[in-house]
């Protein structure tokens, strides 16, 4: 709820995953594997403000980008 209230762009995302709900945390491989399993794919677009998490997501086969602010989402058609 906090993320949805404070980062409006998240509301435009189809799925939201929170570490406490998954039982693992970024950048553990288990975090990315759990989400891939739930979605049935590794074709996932991922943004994070921590470079280590971006690196781990890429290692999991995801399309991962370093989040540097709302404007970086515009390249993907996500409005702030």
Secondary structure, 3 states (H helix, E strand, C coil): CHHHHHCHHHHHCCCCCCHHHHCCCCCCHHHHHHHHHHHCCCCCEEEECCHHHHHHHHHCCCEEEECCCHHHHHHHCCCC
